């Protein structure tokens, strides 16, 4: 009697659920740290409240910034079938830059008219955008046979947002408020989730 044929097992695929859960936890901690940085007015008058307006505005911008990344990151991972080691490191690279947002938010809130806080805020936003782009490229490399490559084909909004961050960095040396205007335009542009991925957030069929 001959030997039984060997059973060929398909290669094990690592899904995105665990990476998404980890990332959600990190982003939740980032938001928590930011809100803990808010302080009540020193007095009970409107004048006392007015002194907190710059800090509140930059908090709203930073909160929107993190929320946009969480939303698009969610859709990106839901449309991804396989997670490689490179994808995990690229994801950590993105989370590193996002984890710096609470620190620079507090710095801007205390020095909203100063040049270097505005420059640093834009630089972190720019580097987070680069990190997100790297993440999409590593996902494409790990999923060459899936529809994620078609979905991520063109990223016009991504390149425009990088241009706005670069513009903001230049404007920060002239007038910090103009720089924050450029950063706000990025947030407005991304307020609607990435349509390339939101239509496929349930993953592959």
For each residue, the residues with C-beta under 8 A, 3 or more apart:
1:
2:
3:
4:
5:
6:
7:
8:
9:
10:
11:
12:
13: 81 82
14: 18 82 83 84
15: 18 81 82 83
16: 19 20 77 78 80 81 83
17: 20 21
18: 14 15 21 22
19: 16 22 23 77 83 87 88 91
20: 16 17 23 24 73 74 77 78
21: 17 18 24 25
22: 18 19 25 26
23: 19 20 26 27 73 77 91 95
24: 20 21 27 28 70 74
25: 21 22 28 29
26: 22 23 29 30 95 98 99
27: 23 24 30 31 66 69 70 73 95 98
28: 24 25 31 32
29: 25 26 32 33
30: 26 27 33 34 66 98 99 101 102
31: 27 28 34 35 63 66
32: 28 29 35 36
33: 29 30 36 37 102
34: 30 31 37 38 59 62 63 66 101 102 105
35: 31 32 38 59
36: 32 33
37: 33 34 59 102 105 106 109
38: 34 35 55 56 59
39: 52 55
40:
41: 44 45 48 49 51 52
42: 48 51
43: 47 48
44: 41 48
45: 41 48 49
46: 49 50
47: 43 50 51
48: 41 42 43 44 45 51 52
49: 41 45 46 52 53
50: 46 47 53
51: 41 42 47 48
52: 39 41 48 49 55 56
53: 49 50 56 57
54: 57 58 108 109 112
55: 38 39 52 58 59 109 110 112
56: 38 52 53 59 60
57: 53 54 60 61
58: 54 55 61 62 105 108 109 112 121 180
59: 34 35 37 38 55 56 62 63 105 109
60: 56 57 63 64
61: 57 58 64 65 180 183 184 187
62: 34 58 59 65 66 101 102 105
63: 31 34 59 60 66 67
64: 60 61 67 68 187 191
65: 61 62 68 69 101 125 187
66: 27 30 31 34 62 63 69 70 98 101
67: 63 64 70 71
68: 64 65 71 72 187 190 191
69: 27 65 66 72 73 94 98 128 132
70: 24 27 66 67 73 74
71: 67 68 74 75 193
72: 68 69 75 76 132 190 193 194 197
73: 20 23 27 69 70 76 77 94 132
74: 20 24 70 71 77 78 201
75: 71 72 78 79 193 194 197 198 200 201
76: 72 73 79 80 135 136 139 194 197
77: 16 19 20 23 73 74 80
78: 16 20 74 75 197 200 201 202 203
79: 75 76 147 148 151 197 200 201 203 204
80: 16 76 77 83 87 139 142 143 146 148 203
81: 13 15 16 143 146 148 203 204
82: 13 14 15 142 143 146
83: 14 15 16 19 80 87 88 142
84: 14 87 88 138 141 142
85: 88 89
86: 89 90 138 141 142
87: 19 80 83 84 90 91 135 138 139 142
88: 19 83 84 85 91 92
89: 85 86 92 93 138
90: 86 87 93 94 131 134 135 137 138 139
91: 19 23 87 88 94 95 135
92: 88 89 95 96
93: 89 90 96 97 131 134 135
94: 69 73 90 91 97 98 128 131 132 134 135
95: 23 26 27 91 92 98 99
96: 92 93 99 100 131
97: 93 94 100 101 124 127 128 131
98: 26 27 30 66 69 94 95 101 128
99: 26 30 95 96 102
100: 96 97 103 104 124
101: 30 34 62 65 66 97 98 104 105 124
102: 30 33 34 37 62 99 105 106
103: 100 106 107
104: 100 101 107 108 117 120 121 124
105: 34 37 58 59 62 101 102 108 109 121
106: 37 102 103 109 110
107: 103 104 110 111 117 120 121
108: 54 58 104 105 111 112 117 118 121
109: 37 54 55 58 59 105 106 112
110: 55 106 107 117
111: 107 108 114 117
112: 54 55 58 108 109 117 176
113: 176 177
114: 111 117 118 176
115: 118 119 172 173 176
116: 119 120
117: 104 107 108 110 111 112 114 120 121 176
118: 108 114 115 121 122 168 172 176 179 180
119: 115 116 122 123 169 172 173 179
120: 104 107 116 117 123 124
121: 58 104 105 107 108 117 118 124 125 179 180 183
122: 118 119 125 126 165 168 169 172 179 182 183
123: 119 120 126 127 169
124: 97 100 101 104 120 121 127 128
125: 65 121 122 128 129 165 168 183 186
126: 122 123 129 130 162 165 166 169
127: 97 123 124 130 131
128: 69 94 97 98 124 125 131 132
129: 125 126 132 133 158 161 162 165
130: 126 127 133 134 162
131: 90 93 94 96 97 127 128 134 135
132: 69 72 73 94 128 129 135 136 158
133: 129 130 136 137 155 158
134: 90 93 94 130 131 137 138
135: 76 87 90 91 93 94 131 132 138 139
136: 76 132 133 139 140 152 155
137: 90 133 134 140 141
138: 84 86 87 89 90 134 135 141 142
139: 76 80 87 90 135 136 142 143 148 152
140: 136 137 143 144 148 149 152
141: 84 86 137 138 144
142: 80 82 83 84 86 87 138 139
143: 80 81 82 139 140 146 148 149
144: 140 141 149
145:
146: 80 81 82 143 149 204
147: 79 150 151 200 204
148: 79 80 81 139 140 143 151 152
149: 140 143 144 146 152 153
150: 147 153
151: 79 147 148 196 197 200
152: 136 139 140 148 149 155 196 197
153: 149 150 196
154:
155: 133 136 152 158 159 196
156: 159 160
157: 160 161 189 190 194
158: 129 132 133 155 161 162
159: 155 156 162 163
160: 156 157 163 164 189
161: 129 157 158 164 165 186 189 190
162: 126 129 130 158 159 165 166
163: 159 160 166 167
164: 160 161 167 168 182 183 185 186 189
165: 122 125 126 129 161 162 168 169 182 183 186
166: 126 162 163 169 170
167: 163 164 170 171 182
168: 118 122 125 164 165 171 172 178 179 180 181 182 183
169: 119 122 123 126 165 166 172 173 179
170: 166 167 173 174
171: 167 168 174 175 176 178 179 181 182
172: 115 118 119 122 168 169 175 176 178 179
173: 115 119 169 170
174: 170 171 178
175: 171 172 178 179
176: 112 113 114 115 117 118 171 172 179 180
177: 113 180 181
178: 168 171 172 174 175 181 182
179: 118 119 121 122 168 169 171 172 175 176 182 183
180: 58 61 118 121 168 176 177 183 184
181: 168 171 177 178 184 185
182: 122 164 165 167 168 171 178 179 185 186
183: 61 121 122 125 164 165 168 179 180 186 187
184: 61 180 181 187 188
185: 164 181 182 188 189
186: 125 161 164 165 182 183 189 190
187: 61 64 65 68 183 184 190 191
188: 184 185 191
189: 157 160 161 164 185 186
190: 68 72 157 161 186 187 194
191: 64 68 187 188
192: 195
193: 71 72 75 197 198
194: 72 75 76 157 190 197 198
195: 192 198 199
196: 151 152 153 155 199
197: 72 75 76 78 79 151 152 193 194 200 201
198: 75 193 194 195 201
199: 195 196
200: 75 78 79 147 151 197 203 204
201: 74 75 78 79 197 198
202: 78 205
203: 78 79 80 81 200
204: 79 81 146 147 200
205: 202
